[in-house]
Amino acid sequence: MEKAVLRNFARIVVGLFAAALSVPAAAQPLPDDLVLLRAIDPSIQQDLRYAGVNNFMGRRIAGYDGAECVVKRPVGLGLREVQRELRGQNLSLKMLDCYRPVRASRDMVAWAQDGRETAFERRYNPGFSKRELFRLGYIAERSGHSTGAAVDLTLVDLTAPRGPAFDPAKAYADCTAPEALRAPEGAVEMGTGYDCSDAKAHTASRAITPRQRQWRDTLNAAMARHGFVNYAKEWWHFSRPGMGDLQAYDFAVPGRRGN
């Protein structure tokens, strides 16, 4: 009788342990000051590029186990207010990167210094070598993204037809080329692709059309009205200042897989 009870108890313990191991990453608790953006505003579109192959490294970047946007709660609440404002213009925000693990920044450093550069990689920095990305301020070894207070995003016109999907096998033109020639963004035309390390991607660049300038101004103004500050070298990058001394995190990005 006693042995049977012990065997049953052992089965229960093993079953509970196996169940714990099977819990998906999205169900793991986040640090208290971080939230899933989807829980605050599910209408905001998400396309976290570093969780897939559609990015400047051409592969999933370390730490992106999923493609779920994680942010500081005040950042999420601010983005919700921006989204509410844009909805009246038939526009939506589209998140391209949110919280970024410290290990992802280390992965970027190693990639930039590996001494190799393919034609695919040069699409994102057509004017100089990738080893110059850190010196020129396009990638940071210590990123504000790792605190959950910085985001990369763009705008989607909700009335426009859906464009072509990204094809990893296609030889697209570089990120400064006309929209029809470069990798599709699934968003409004901002004058360059996302993560384009070039002067044309500087927010105030004059090398873009009036319509492209209008889209950048629309995004920048809406974000500024709700407490966000743009990084001048990247039209897509915004942060929420005045949040005190922020901790950088290194837990894996949870949730869905990227493309």
N, C-alpha and C positions, 0 to 999 in steps of 0.2 A: 504494500500500500504506500509506504513512505517513498520507495523508489519510483513508483508511478507518479506521485506528486512532484518529485524532483525533476523527472523527465518532462512533465507538462510545463513546469516552471521554466526549464531550460528552453523549451520550444517558444514560449512566450517572449523570453528575453531576446532570443535570436530573431524572432519575427519583428519585434520592435526595433532592433538595431538595423535590420534590413530596410524597414520602412523609413527610418531616419536617413539612410544613405540614398534612398530613392527620391527624396524631396527635391524638386527642381530648384535651380539657383534663384529664380524669381521669388520663391517662398521664404528664402533666408532673410532674417531681419537686417534692415539697414541701420547705420548709425542714427542716433536719435534726431539729428538735425538735417538729415537727408531724406528725400521722398521720391517716389516715382512720379514723374510729371503726368503720366497717364491717369493717376489717381486724382490729380487736381483738375486737369482739363483734357479729357480723352479726344477732344476735337482737334487738338494740335497734332499735325502730321509729324511722323518720325521716320527718318532714314539715316540711321547712324552708320556712317560709311566705314568706320574703322572695324566694324564687326563682320565685314565681308571683304570683297576683293576690289570694290569700286573706290579706290583711294590711291594716294600718291605712292604707297609702298606695294600696291598690287596684291595684297594678301591681308588676312585677318591680323590685326595688331595685338600684341601680347596684352592680356587682361580683359579683352572684349569677349567674354564667354557668351554674351548675348547682346541684343541691340535695343535695350530699354534705356530711355533717357532718365537719368537720376540727377537731381539738383538740390540745392539748399531750398528749404521751404519758402523763404521770402522771394527767391528767384522764381520758383514755380508760381507763386501767387502773382508776381509781377508779369510773368508771361501770360497768365490767364487774362489779366487786364488788357494787355496788348492784343491778344486774340479777340477779345470782345469788341475792341475798337475796330479791328480789321474786318471783322465779320460783316459790318455794315457796308464795306466796300467790296464784298464778295471775294475776300482774300483770306488766306490762312498762313500762319507760321508753319515752317517745316524745319524740324530739328535735325542737324547734321552731326553734331557732337555735343555732349553734355559733360557729366562727370567723366574724367579720364584717369585711370589708375596710374600711380607713379611708375609702375613697371612698363606701361605703354610709352611713357616719355623716354625711359631707358632704352626701349626697343627702337625708338626713333633715332636716338643718339647713335646706337650701334649701326643702324642702317645707313645713316648719313656718313659714317666714317669707315664703311667697309671696303672702300677703294674701288667699287664697281658702280657703273651707271648704265642702265639700259635705255633704249629708245622710249619704252613705256614710261620710265621714271622721268625722263626729260620733258615729257608732256606737261609736267607740273611746274618745272623751273627751266623754261626754255632759254633764259638769258645767262645762266651761270651754273656752276657745278653744285650738286647737292651738298657737298661738304661745306659750302658757304651759307647754308640755310640758317644755322644757328648764329653765326657772326652778323648776318644781315637782319636778324630779328624775326624771321618767319616761323621758326620753331624754337620753343624754350625748353631747356633742360628741366626747369622747375615751372610747371604750368599751373596757371590759375584754375584750369579745368579740374585739376586734382582735388580742389577744395569744394567743388560743386557750385562755385559762384560765377563761372564763366560758361558761355554757350556759343556754339556756332549754329547759324540758322539762315534761312532764306524765306522768300515769299512764294506762295502758290496762288495763281489766279483760278478760283473755283469755277469760273465760267468757261475756261479754256479747255479744249479737248486734250486728252491724255496723249503725251508724246511717246516716242519709241523708248523701249527699255534699254538699259545698258547692256552691251555685248562685250564680255571680257576678251573675246577672240578678235574683235575688230580693231584695226589700226586707226584710231581717231587722230585728228590734228591736235596741236598743243592747246593749252587752256586759254590762250589769248586769241585763238582763231575765231572766225564767225561761228555763230551758234550752230548752224547746220553741219559744220565740219567737226566740231569737237564732241566729246562724250556728252550724252544727254543728261540734263539736270532734273527734269521733271518739275521745273519751277519757272518763274518769270525770268526774263533775260537781263542779267545784271552786268553784262559786258565781259565777264570772264567766268570760267568754271570755279567751283569750290576748291579751296586749297591751292589756288594758283599763286605761286610765288613770283610775282612780277609787279612792276610799277603800275600796270593797268588795273590791277586788283586793289590798289590803294583807294580808299573810300572816296577821296576827293579828286581822283584822276580825271584829267580833261580828255583822255584818249578814248572816250566812250561817246555814244550817241545821246541826244537829248532824251530819248525814251528810256535808255538804260540809266541815265542820271536821275530821271523821275522815279524809277523803281528804287534805286539806292536811297534817294531822299525820303521816299515813303517809308521804307523800312527803318532808316535811321531816326526819323522824326517820331515815329510811333514808339520805338524802343526808348528814346530819350524822354518822352513824356511820362514814362512809367519807371524812371530811375536807372536806366541802363546806359552805359558808356561804350562807345565803339572804339575799337583799336584801329588806328589810322591806316595801317598797312594791309588790313583785311576787311573788306566790306561786310563779311559774314560774322565777325567776332565781336561779342558784347560781354560785358561783365557788370556785376552789381557792386559798386563800391560802398564803403562805409559800413562794412559788416564785421569789423574788428579783426583780430589776429586769427586767421583761418587755418585750420589743420588740413594738411594734405593726406589723402587716403590712398590705400593700395589694394582694396578688395576688388574682386572681379566684377565687371559690369554684368548685371543679371539679365535674364529674360530671353526674348526671341532672338533667333539668329538673323544676321544681316544677309544682304545679297552679294 
